[in-house]
């Protein structure tokens, strides 16, 4: 029997406002809806999903560091910190598992300052512009990793 993968899904600042913050960009589903979708998909893929959100850069860094010993992969939407946080990049560089970066919107088609992502420098795979379904694709990508 194969071991169940432990996957950390980490969400950054303002994602707690999903469903109410700029629904024309981010949709009307809530963070709770997203968590339920991801946990259910994880179960279907024989994965243990740990789902977290924080508005604090330091908490996100600590979660990544904790994942070094507990998770096989990280799915991360660092949100606004994607474009500013060398600290999150450094933490991700210390993680040896597979990393998938997810953005609900297509950051390459947004404001100029959003087009660069520090997280992308470490990510093994990047998904953007697919809405919340991008998270489901990320879980599928994790399932394909050995």
N, C-alpha and C positions, 0 to 999 in steps of 0.2 A: 504494500500500500504506500502511495506517495504521501509525503508530508504536506500538510496544508501550508500554503504561503501566508505569511503575515505581511499585510500591506498597510502602510500609513498613508492616509489621504489628508493632506495638510492644506488648509485654506487661510489666506492672509486677510489683511484689513478690508473692512467694509463688506465682506462677503456675508456677514451676518445680516445684512440688509437686503439680501436677495428677495425678490418678489415685490419690493417697494422702491428700491433705488434704481432709477433709470430703467424701467421695465422695457422700454423700446430697444435697449442695448442688451440687458441681462435677462429679460423674460419675467414672467410672473410667478414662477415656482420659487419656493422658499429654500433656505439652507436645510431645513428639516426634510423637505421633499427630496432634496439632493442626497442627503444622508441616507434616507430610506432606499432610494434608487441604488445607491452604491453598495449598501449592506446586502440588499437582495441580490444584486448582480454578483457580489463576492461569494455569497452562499452558493449560487448556481455554478460558480467557477471553483468551488472548494477552496476559497480563500477566507482568511480572517481579516476583516476590514476594521481598522481603527480610524475614526473620523474625527478630526480636530479643526477648530477655527480659532484664530486669535488676531486681535488688532495690534498686538505687541510684537515687535521685531525680536526682542530677546526671548519671548516665549516660543516663537517659531524656531529660532536657533536651538534652543534647549530641546524642543521636540525632535529636531533632526539629529542632534547629538544622542538623545535617548534611543533613537531608532537604529543607531549603529549596532547595538547589541540585541535588538528585539524584532527588527523588521527585515524582510527580504527585499522590499522595494518601497519607494516613496512616489506617490502621485502628488504633485504640488502645484497649487495656484497661489503664488506669492502675491498676487494682485499688484497693488502699487509698489510694493517692495521689490518686485521683479526688476524694476527700472533703476533702483537706487541702492540695493543692499549687497555690498561686498561681504558682509557678515553672513548672510544666508548662503551666498556662493561658497564661502570658506567652509561652512558647516557641511554643505552638500559635497564638497570635495573630500571630506573626511569619511563619507559614507560610501561603502564599496558595492552596495546593491544597485539594482536598476532604478533609474529615475525618469519619470515622465512628467514633463511640464504641461499644464493645461491652462488655457485662457478661454473663457466663455466667448468673448468677442475676438475678432481678428485684429490683434494689436498692430499688425503691419499696415492696416488701413485706417488707423486712428491718428491721434495727434502725434507729431514728430517725436516728442519725448517718450512716447510709449513704444516706439518701434524697436528699441534696444532692450534686451533682457539679460541681466547677469545670470539668471537661472539657466538660460539657454546654453551658457558656456559649459555647464556641467550635465545638463539633461541628455539622456540617451535617445530621447524621442520627444517631440514637441507637437502638441495638438492645439489649434486655435481656431476660433470662429465657428465652432460646432455646437454652441450652447452647452447645456448641461449634458448632452449626449457625448460630449468630449470626454467626460469622466468615465462613461461606460466604455468608450473606445480605449481609454487608458487602462482600465481593468482588463480588457481583452488582451491588450499588449503585454501586460504583466503576466497573464496566463501563459503566453507564448514563450516566456523566458525560462530557461533551465536553471 
